[in-house]
């Protein structure tokens, strides 16, 4: 099966293990963030998938600035 290229209508989604590797955290931590609804995710049937663009935007909102 060939991978599907991203289109404006159909983004490429990644699984929890791939996202965990990209963020350098454990898959268990990703699943905990999903359970607590702290990270954007998509349900595809019984599977949980992540849109990398939405996760990047979410990370931008989690950034903590320096103290003054």
Secondary structure, 3 states (H helix, E strand, C coil): CCCCCCCCCCCCEECHHHHHHHHCCCHHHHHHHHHCCCCCCEEECCEEEEEHHHHHHHHHHCCCCCCC
